[in-house]
Amino acid sequence: MCGRFTLTAEGNVLESAFPEFKFPQAPAPRYNIAPGTWILAVPNDGSYEVKQFLWGFVPPWERGEAKHKFINARAETAATKPAFRDAFARRRCLVLADGFYEWRKSDKQPFFCTLKSRKPFVIAGIWSPWRVSDEEEVPTCALLTVAANEVVAPVHDRMPAILPRAAWADWLAEGRVPVARLQQWLRPYPATEMTCWPVDKRVNNPREDDPALVKRVEL
């Protein structure tokens, strides 16, 4: 699974990494993005605009107080699970990130995982409008996860589905896209391009948010 991630790059770096996307404003660096908060993603609505989504996918049949909020969906089953299948088919998004945290099961030690290049990347996501009331609708989303690659696997058996640039057009295509065409992109990101290291357990507290959280610590 993925329970925390980061988006720390400055606005000019993001615009350079994602020239296809439209940024209404430069986002503030975030070192500890937690579920239940607003995250940045590009939905498949044809705009290619970076928008805010609440991290916690609410199924389309929920109205008012939501009983279910999913932060992740397994890539292997998202196309068939009742809660996710319509969104997988019709409402997809690319979530902006530049790293993520995973916790080693044996001792709950957190690790920071990122690209060796430290460049921003996108995670495959699905979104759903949550009808909070007759007057309010909130866009919610979940991250898709895949089996961990060889770098992440010693820490956790799952990782976010990081998408290569070649996949973006399919993922952002409006309307329905054949499931097989989408699933071909949902695989572990190449381990040769990634790295992980242990970090301070302060990251366990979602209120902590500063550059020191991603610094390597000695175990």
Contacts in CASP RR format, 6 or more apart in sequence:
PFRMAT RR
TARGET T0000
AUTHOR 0000-0000-0000
METHOD contacts of the structure
MODEL  1
MCGRFTLTAEGNVLESAFPEFKFPQAPAPRYNIAPGTWILAVPNDGSYEV
KQFLWGFVPPWERGEAKHKFINARAETAATKPAFRDAFARRRCLVLADGF
YEWRKSDKQPFFCTLKSRKPFVIAGIWSPWRVSDEEEVPTCALLTVAANE
VVAPVHDRMPAILPRAAWADWLAEGRVPVARLQQWLRPYPATEMTCWPVD
KRVNNPREDDPALVKRVEL
1 71 0 8 1.000
1 72 0 8 1.000
1 145 0 8 1.000
1 156 0 8 1.000
1 158 0 8 1.000
2 71 0 8 1.000
2 72 0 8 1.000
2 100 0 8 1.000
2 101 0 8 1.000
2 102 0 8 1.000
2 123 0 8 1.000
2 143 0 8 1.000
2 145 0 8 1.000
2 158 0 8 1.000
2 159 0 8 1.000
2 160 0 8 1.000
3 34 0 8 1.000
3 35 0 8 1.000
3 71 0 8 1.000
3 72 0 8 1.000
3 100 0 8 1.000
3 101 0 8 1.000
4 32 0 8 1.000
4 33 0 8 1.000
4 34 0 8 1.000
4 100 0 8 1.000
4 101 0 8 1.000
4 203 0 8 1.000
4 206 0 8 1.000
5 33 0 8 1.000
5 97 0 8 1.000
5 99 0 8 1.000
5 100 0 8 1.000
5 101 0 8 1.000
5 123 0 8 1.000
5 143 0 8 1.000
5 160 0 8 1.000
6 30 0 8 1.000
6 31 0 8 1.000
6 32 0 8 1.000
6 33 0 8 1.000
6 97 0 8 1.000
6 98 0 8 1.000
6 99 0 8 1.000
6 100 0 8 1.000
6 101 0 8 1.000
6 112 0 8 1.000
6 114 0 8 1.000
6 214 0 8 1.000
7 27 0 8 1.000
7 29 0 8 1.000
7 30 0 8 1.000
7 33 0 8 1.000
7 39 0 8 1.000
7 40 0 8 1.000
7 96 0 8 1.000
7 97 0 8 1.000
7 98 0 8 1.000
7 120 0 8 1.000
8 29 0 8 1.000
8 30 0 8 1.000
8 31 0 8 1.000
8 98 0 8 1.000
8 211 0 8 1.000
8 214 0 8 1.000
9 17 0 8 1.000
9 29 0 8 1.000
9 98 0 8 1.000
9 120 0 8 1.000
10 26 0 8 1.000
10 29 0 8 1.000
11 23 0 8 1.000
11 26 0 8 1.000
11 27 0 8 1.000
12 26 0 8 1.000
13 120 0 8 1.000
14 23 0 8 1.000
14 26 0 8 1.000
14 27 0 8 1.000
14 96 0 8 1.000
14 120 0 8 1.000
15 23 0 8 1.000
17 119 0 8 1.000
17 120 0 8 1.000
18 50 0 8 1.000
18 96 0 8 1.000
18 120 0 8 1.000
18 122 0 8 1.000
20 48 0 8 1.000
20 168 0 8 1.000
21 42 0 8 1.000
21 48 0 8 1.000
21 49 0 8 1.000
21 50 0 8 1.000
22 47 0 8 1.000
22 48 0 8 1.000
22 49 0 8 1.000
22 50 0 8 1.000
23 50 0 8 1.000
24 49 0 8 1.000
24 50 0 8 1.000
27 40 0 8 1.000
29 211 0 8 1.000
30 209 0 8 1.000
31 209 0 8 1.000
31 210 0 8 1.000
31 211 0 8 1.000
31 213 0 8 1.000
31 214 0 8 1.000
32 101 0 8 1.000
32 203 0 8 1.000
32 206 0 8 1.000
32 208 0 8 1.000
32 209 0 8 1.000
32 213 0 8 1.000
33 39 0 8 1.000
33 55 0 8 1.000
33 97 0 8 1.000
34 55 0 8 1.000
34 206 0 8 1.000
35 55 0 8 1.000
35 56 0 8 1.000
35 69 0 8 1.000
35 71 0 8 1.000
36 54 0 8 1.000
36 55 0 8 1.000
36 56 0 8 1.000
36 69 0 8 1.000
36 71 0 8 1.000
37 54 0 8 1.000
37 55 0 8 1.000
37 206 0 8 1.000
38 52 0 8 1.000
38 53 0 8 1.000
38 54 0 8 1.000
38 55 0 8 1.000
39 52 0 8 1.000
39 53 0 8 1.000
39 54 0 8 1.000
39 55 0 8 1.000
39 95 0 8 1.000
39 96 0 8 1.000
39 141 0 8 1.000
40 50 0 8 1.000
40 51 0 8 1.000
40 52 0 8 1.000
40 53 0 8 1.000
40 95 0 8 1.000
40 96 0 8 1.000
41 50 0 8 1.000
41 51 0 8 1.000
41 52 0 8 1.000
41 53 0 8 1.000
41 93 0 8 1.000
41 94 0 8 1.000
41 95 0 8 1.000
41 96 0 8 1.000
41 125 0 8 1.000
41 127 0 8 1.000
41 141 0 8 1.000
42 48 0 8 1.000
42 49 0 8 1.000
42 50 0 8 1.000
42 51 0 8 1.000
42 93 0 8 1.000
42 94 0 8 1.000
42 96 0 8 1.000
42 122 0 8 1.000
42 172 0 8 1.000
43 51 0 8 1.000
43 53 0 8 1.000
43 91 0 8 1.000
43 92 0 8 1.000
43 93 0 8 1.000
43 127 0 8 1.000
43 139 0 8 1.000
43 172 0 8 1.000
44 91 0 8 1.000
44 92 0 8 1.000
44 93 0 8 1.000
44 171 0 8 1.000
44 172 0 8 1.000
44 173 0 8 1.000
44 174 0 8 1.000
44 175 0 8 1.000
45 174 0 8 1.000
46 172 0 8 1.000
46 174 0 8 1.000
48 172 0 8 1.000
50 96 0 8 1.000
51 139 0 8 1.000
52 139 0 8 1.000
53 93 0 8 1.000
53 95 0 8 1.000
53 127 0 8 1.000
53 139 0 8 1.000
53 140 0 8 1.000
53 141 0 8 1.000
54 130 0 8 1.000
54 138 0 8 1.000
54 139 0 8 1.000
54 140 0 8 1.000
54 141 0 8 1.000
55 71 0 8 1.000
55 140 0 8 1.000
55 141 0 8 1.000
55 142 0 8 1.000
55 143 0 8 1.000
56 69 0 8 1.000
56 70 0 8 1.000
56 71 0 8 1.000
56 140 0 8 1.000
56 141 0 8 1.000
56 142 0 8 1.000
57 69 0 8 1.000
57 70 0 8 1.000
57 71 0 8 1.000
57 73 0 8 1.000
57 83 0 8 1.000
57 84 0 8 1.000
57 87 0 8 1.000
57 126 0 8 1.000
57 127 0 8 1.000
57 128 0 8 1.000
57 140 0 8 1.000
57 141 0 8 1.000
57 142 0 8 1.000
58 66 0 8 1.000
58 68 0 8 1.000
58 69 0 8 1.000
58 128 0 8 1.000
58 130 0 8 1.000
58 138 0 8 1.000
58 140 0 8 1.000
59 68 0 8 1.000
59 70 0 8 1.000
59 82 0 8 1.000
59 83 0 8 1.000
59 84 0 8 1.000
59 128 0 8 1.000
60 86 0 8 1.000
60 87 0 8 1.000
60 128 0 8 1.000
60 129 0 8 1.000
62 68 0 8 1.000
62 130 0 8 1.000
62 131 0 8 1.000
63 131 0 8 1.000
64 130 0 8 1.000
64 131 0 8 1.000
64 132 0 8 1.000
64 133 0 8 1.000
66 130 0 8 1.000
68 83 0 8 1.000
69 140 0 8 1.000
70 83 0 8 1.000
70 84 0 8 1.000
70 142 0 8 1.000
71 142 0 8 1.000
71 143 0 8 1.000
72 142 0 8 1.000
72 143 0 8 1.000
72 144 0 8 1.000
72 145 0 8 1.000
72 158 0 8 1.000
73 81 0 8 1.000
73 83 0 8 1.000
73 84 0 8 1.000
73 88 0 8 1.000
73 125 0 8 1.000
73 126 0 8 1.000
73 142 0 8 1.000
73 143 0 8 1.000
73 144 0 8 1.000
73 145 0 8 1.000
74 144 0 8 1.000
74 145 0 8 1.000
74 158 0 8 1.000
75 124 0 8 1.000
75 144 0 8 1.000
75 145 0 8 1.000
75 146 0 8 1.000
75 161 0 8 1.000
75 183 0 8 1.000
75 186 0 8 1.000
76 146 0 8 1.000
76 186 0 8 1.000
77 84 0 8 1.000
78 84 0 8 1.000
78 85 0 8 1.000
78 87 0 8 1.000
78 88 0 8 1.000
78 126 0 8 1.000
78 144 0 8 1.000
79 85 0 8 1.000
79 88 0 8 1.000
79 89 0 8 1.000
79 179 0 8 1.000
79 182 0 8 1.000
79 183 0 8 1.000
84 126 0 8 1.000
84 142 0 8 1.000
87 126 0 8 1.000
87 127 0 8 1.000
87 128 0 8 1.000
88 126 0 8 1.000
88 179 0 8 1.000
88 182 0 8 1.000
89 175 0 8 1.000
89 176 0 8 1.000
89 177 0 8 1.000
89 179 0 8 1.000
90 175 0 8 1.000
90 176 0 8 1.000
91 126 0 8 1.000
91 127 0 8 1.000
91 128 0 8 1.000
92 124 0 8 1.000
92 125 0 8 1.000
92 126 0 8 1.000
92 127 0 8 1.000
92 171 0 8 1.000
92 172 0 8 1.000
92 177 0 8 1.000
92 182 0 8 1.000
93 125 0 8 1.000
93 126 0 8 1.000
93 127 0 8 1.000
93 141 0 8 1.000
93 171 0 8 1.000
93 172 0 8 1.000
94 122 0 8 1.000
94 123 0 8 1.000
94 124 0 8 1.000
94 125 0 8 1.000
94 163 0 8 1.000
94 168 0 8 1.000
94 171 0 8 1.000
94 172 0 8 1.000
95 122 0 8 1.000
95 123 0 8 1.000
95 124 0 8 1.000
95 125 0 8 1.000
95 141 0 8 1.000
95 143 0 8 1.000
96 120 0 8 1.000
96 122 0 8 1.000
97 120 0 8 1.000
97 121 0 8 1.000
97 122 0 8 1.000
97 123 0 8 1.000
97 160 0 8 1.000
98 114 0 8 1.000
98 115 0 8 1.000
98 118 0 8 1.000
98 119 0 8 1.000
98 120 0 8 1.000
98 121 0 8 1.000
99 112 0 8 1.000
99 113 0 8 1.000
99 114 0 8 1.000
99 115 0 8 1.000
99 121 0 8 1.000
99 214 0 8 1.000
100 112 0 8 1.000
100 113 0 8 1.000
100 114 0 8 1.000
100 123 0 8 1.000
100 159 0 8 1.000
100 160 0 8 1.000
101 110 0 8 1.000
101 111 0 8 1.000
101 112 0 8 1.000
101 113 0 8 1.000
101 199 0 8 1.000
101 203 0 8 1.000
102 110 0 8 1.000
102 111 0 8 1.000
102 113 0 8 1.000
102 152 0 8 1.000
102 155 0 8 1.000
102 156 0 8 1.000
102 159 0 8 1.000
102 196 0 8 1.000
103 109 0 8 1.000
103 110 0 8 1.000
103 111 0 8 1.000
103 155 0 8 1.000
103 156 0 8 1.000
104 110 0 8 1.000
104 111 0 8 1.000
104 154 0 8 1.000
104 155 0 8 1.000
104 156 0 8 1.000
105 156 0 8 1.000
108 201 0 8 1.000
109 198 0 8 1.000
109 201 0 8 1.000
109 219 0 8 1.000
110 198 0 8 1.000
110 199 0 8 1.000
110 200 0 8 1.000
110 201 0 8 1.000
110 203 0 8 1.000
110 204 0 8 1.000
111 155 0 8 1.000
111 196 0 8 1.000
111 197 0 8 1.000
111 198 0 8 1.000
111 199 0 8 1.000
112 196 0 8 1.000
112 197 0 8 1.000
112 198 0 8 1.000
112 199 0 8 1.000
112 213 0 8 1.000
112 214 0 8 1.000
113 151 0 8 1.000
113 152 0 8 1.000
113 155 0 8 1.000
113 159 0 8 1.000
113 194 0 8 1.000
113 195 0 8 1.000
113 196 0 8 1.000
114 194 0 8 1.000
114 195 0 8 1.000
114 196 0 8 1.000
114 214 0 8 1.000
115 121 0 8 1.000
115 193 0 8 1.000
115 194 0 8 1.000
115 195 0 8 1.000
116 193 0 8 1.000
116 194 0 8 1.000
116 195 0 8 1.000
117 193 0 8 1.000
121 162 0 8 1.000
121 163 0 8 1.000
122 162 0 8 1.000
122 163 0 8 1.000
122 168 0 8 1.000
123 143 0 8 1.000
123 144 0 8 1.000
123 160 0 8 1.000
123 161 0 8 1.000
123 162 0 8 1.000
123 163 0 8 1.000
124 143 0 8 1.000
124 144 0 8 1.000
124 160 0 8 1.000
124 161 0 8 1.000
124 162 0 8 1.000
124 163 0 8 1.000
124 167 0 8 1.000
124 171 0 8 1.000
124 185 0 8 1.000
124 186 0 8 1.000
125 141 0 8 1.000
125 142 0 8 1.000
125 143 0 8 1.000
125 144 0 8 1.000
125 161 0 8 1.000
126 141 0 8 1.000
126 142 0 8 1.000
126 144 0 8 1.000
127 139 0 8 1.000
127 140 0 8 1.000
127 141 0 8 1.000
127 142 0 8 1.000
128 139 0 8 1.000
128 140 0 8 1.000
128 141 0 8 1.000
129 137 0 8 1.000
129 138 0 8 1.000
129 139 0 8 1.000
129 140 0 8 1.000
130 137 0 8 1.000
130 138 0 8 1.000
130 139 0 8 1.000
130 140 0 8 1.000
131 137 0 8 1.000
132 138 0 8 1.000
143 160 0 8 1.000
143 161 0 8 1.000
144 160 0 8 1.000
144 161 0 8 1.000
144 186 0 8 1.000
145 158 0 8 1.000
145 159 0 8 1.000
145 160 0 8 1.000
145 161 0 8 1.000
146 158 0 8 1.000
146 159 0 8 1.000
146 160 0 8 1.000
146 161 0 8 1.000
146 186 0 8 1.000
146 187 0 8 1.000
146 188 0 8 1.000
147 157 0 8 1.000
147 158 0 8 1.000
147 159 0 8 1.000
147 188 0 8 1.000
148 155 0 8 1.000
148 156 0 8 1.000
148 157 0 8 1.000
148 158 0 8 1.000
148 159 0 8 1.000
148 188 0 8 1.000
149 159 0 8 1.000
149 188 0 8 1.000
149 189 0 8 1.000
149 190 0 8 1.000
149 191 0 8 1.000
149 194 0 8 1.000
150 191 0 8 1.000
151 191 0 8 1.000
151 194 0 8 1.000
151 195 0 8 1.000
151 196 0 8 1.000
152 159 0 8 1.000
152 188 0 8 1.000
152 191 0 8 1.000
152 194 0 8 1.000
152 196 0 8 1.000
155 196 0 8 1.000
159 188 0 8 1.000
159 189 0 8 1.000
161 185 0 8 1.000
161 186 0 8 1.000
161 187 0 8 1.000
162 189 0 8 1.000
163 171 0 8 1.000
163 185 0 8 1.000
164 185 0 8 1.000
166 185 0 8 1.000
167 185 0 8 1.000
170 177 0 8 1.000
170 181 0 8 1.000
170 182 0 8 1.000
170 185 0 8 1.000
171 182 0 8 1.000
171 185 0 8 1.000
197 216 0 8 1.000
198 216 0 8 1.000
198 217 0 8 1.000
198 218 0 8 1.000
198 219 0 8 1.000
199 213 0 8 1.000
199 214 0 8 1.000
199 215 0 8 1.000
199 216 0 8 1.000
199 217 0 8 1.000
200 212 0 8 1.000
200 213 0 8 1.000
200 215 0 8 1.000
200 217 0 8 1.000
202 208 0 8 1.000
202 212 0 8 1.000
202 213 0 8 1.000
203 213 0 8 1.000
END
